[in-house]
Amino acid sequence: MSLKSNFILMAEYNKWMNESIYSAASRLSRDSLSENRGAFFGSIIGTLNHILVADVIWLKRFASHPANFSSLNCLAITPLPEKLDSILFSDFEKLKNERNRLDGVILEFVNQLSDEHLDNDLPYQNTKGVPYTKSFSLLMQHFFNHQTHHRGQISTMLSQSGIDLGVTDLLVKIPNE
């Protein structure tokens, strides 16, 4: 499996899991979604916003890649979130709509990748302005791993609310050979 194929799989898994998470979360009231549950980003809505914030930050960094991925041009007008705990959308439906839009951008983006692109390093600055240069493919892996990590937290919060998310394993999306 090529690196590109791996990231297409991860983007498809990402979209599928986000649809599952948002479908399950939609069964909760606004108050329940906003309830501080002691998670790192407090609530379900806070954690869903954090995933979106981080995705925007990373996708804007990926847009600086020398390949100039046209799929990421739509992020040029998207403001860079100020903090990792920014609440971009307190309204669940607006958050869900933006998540769906961004998942489409991610799928389009990974389809534009080549293994050549992934073999490059990517210079970027963290949220405090500290410069780094790291392997683009490993940054892509971090991008998807970060989403999975926080969806796991949301899965726990949903379970504590009596909502079973069902199967969440990547294994479900890995095709048979």
C-alpha positions in Angstrom: 0.0 0.0 0.0 1.4 3.4 -1.0 1.5 6.3 1.5 -1.2 8.1 -0.7 -3.5 5.0 -0.4 -3.0 5.0 3.3 -4.0 8.6 3.6 -7.0 8.1 1.4 -8.1 5.2 3.7 -7.5 7.5 6.7 -9.6 10.3 5.2 -12.4 7.9 4.4 -12.3 6.5 7.9 -12.2 10.1 9.3 -15.3 11.0 7.3 -17.2 7.8 8.3 -16.3 8.3 12.0 -17.2 11.9 12.0 -20.6 11.1 10.5 -21.1 8.4 13.3 -20.0 10.8 16.1 -22.2 13.6 14.9 -25.2 11.3 14.4 -24.8 10.0 17.9 -24.2 13.4 19.4 -27.3 14.8 17.7 -29.4 12.7 20.1 -28.2 14.8 23.0 -29.7 18.1 24.1 -27.8 21.4 23.6 -27.2 21.5 27.4 -25.9 17.9 27.4 -23.5 18.7 24.5 -22.2 21.7 26.4 -21.9 20.0 29.8 -18.4 20.0 31.2 -17.5 16.3 31.5 -14.0 16.8 32.8 -12.4 16.0 29.4 -9.4 18.0 28.2 -11.7 20.3 26.2 -14.5 20.1 28.7 -17.6 19.1 26.8 -18.5 17.2 23.7 -19.1 20.4 21.8 -15.8 21.7 23.1 -13.9 18.6 21.9 -15.7 18.6 18.5 -14.7 22.2 18.1 -11.1 21.4 19.0 -10.9 18.8 16.3 -12.2 21.3 13.8 -9.7 24.0 15.1 -6.7 21.6 14.8 -7.9 20.5 11.3 -8.1 24.1 10.1 -4.6 24.9 11.5 -3.0 21.8 9.9 -4.8 22.2 6.6 -3.7 25.8 6.4 -0.1 24.6 7.1 -0.4 21.9 4.4 -1.6 24.6 2.0 1.9 26.1 2.2 3.4 22.9 0.6 5.3 23.6 -2.6 2.8 21.4 -4.5 0.2 24.1 -3.9 -2.8 21.8 -3.5 -5.8 23.4 -5.2 -8.1 21.6 -2.9 -6.9 23.7 0.0 -7.4 27.1 -1.7 -10.8 27.3 -0.1 -9.1 27.7 3.3 -7.4 31.0 2.2 -10.5 32.9 3.5 -10.9 30.7 6.6 -9.5 32.6 9.6 -6.7 30.9 11.6 -8.2 29.9 15.0 -6.6 31.9 17.8 -6.5 29.1 20.4 -6.7 25.4 20.4 -9.8 25.6 22.6 -11.6 28.1 20.4 -15.3 27.5 20.0 -15.8 28.1 16.3 -19.4 27.1 16.4 -21.5 26.8 19.5 -24.5 25.8 17.3 -24.3 22.0 16.8 -25.9 22.1 13.3 -23.5 24.8 12.1 -20.6 22.8 13.5 -21.8 19.6 11.8 -22.2 21.4 8.5 -18.6 22.8 8.7 -17.3 19.4 9.7 -19.0 17.8 6.6 -17.5 20.6 4.4 -14.0 20.1 5.8 -14.2 16.3 5.5 -14.9 16.8 1.8 -11.9 19.1 1.5 -9.7 16.5 3.3 -10.9 13.8 0.9 -10.2 16.0 -2.1 -6.8 17.0 -0.7 -5.5 13.4 0.0 -6.6 12.5 -3.6 -4.2 15.2 -4.9 -1.3 13.7 -2.9 1.5 11.7 -4.5 4.1 9.7 -2.8 6.6 12.3 -4.1 4.8 15.0 -2.2 4.7 12.9 0.9 8.5 12.3 0.7 9.1 16.1 1.3 9.6 18.0 4.5 7.2 20.7 5.4 8.4 23.9 7.2 5.7 25.4 9.4 5.2 27.4 12.6 3.4 26.1 15.6 0.7 28.2 17.3 3.3 30.1 19.3 5.3 31.0 16.2 8.1 28.5 16.8 9.4 27.3 13.4 9.8 23.6 12.6 10.6 21.5 9.6 9.3 17.9 9.7 8.4 15.0 7.4 5.2 15.8 5.5 4.1 12.2 5.6 4.6 12.0 9.3 2.7 15.3 9.8 -0.1 13.8 7.8 -0.1 10.8 10.1 -0.2 13.1 13.1 -3.2 14.9 11.5 -5.3 11.8 11.3 -4.0 10.3 14.6 -5.0 13.6 16.4 -8.6 13.3 15.1 -8.8 9.6 16.2 -7.5 10.5 19.7 -10.1 13.1 20.3 -12.9 11.1 18.8 -12.0 8.4 21.3 -12.6 11.0 24.1 -16.0 11.9 22.6 -16.8 8.2 22.3 -16.3 7.9 26.0 -18.4 11.0 26.8 -21.2 9.6 24.6 -21.0 6.2 26.3 -21.2 8.0 29.7 -24.4 9.6 28.3 -25.9 6.2 27.5 -25.2 6.4 23.7 -23.4 3.4 22.2 -21.4 4.6 19.1 -21.1 1.0 17.8 -18.1 -0.2 15.9 -15.3 2.4 15.5 -12.4 0.3 14.4 -10.4 1.3 11.3 -10.4 -2.4 10.5 -13.9 -2.0 9.2 -12.7 0.3 6.5 -9.6 -1.8 5.4 -10.5 -3.5 2.2 -10.2 -7.3 1.8 -7.3 -8.3 -0.5 
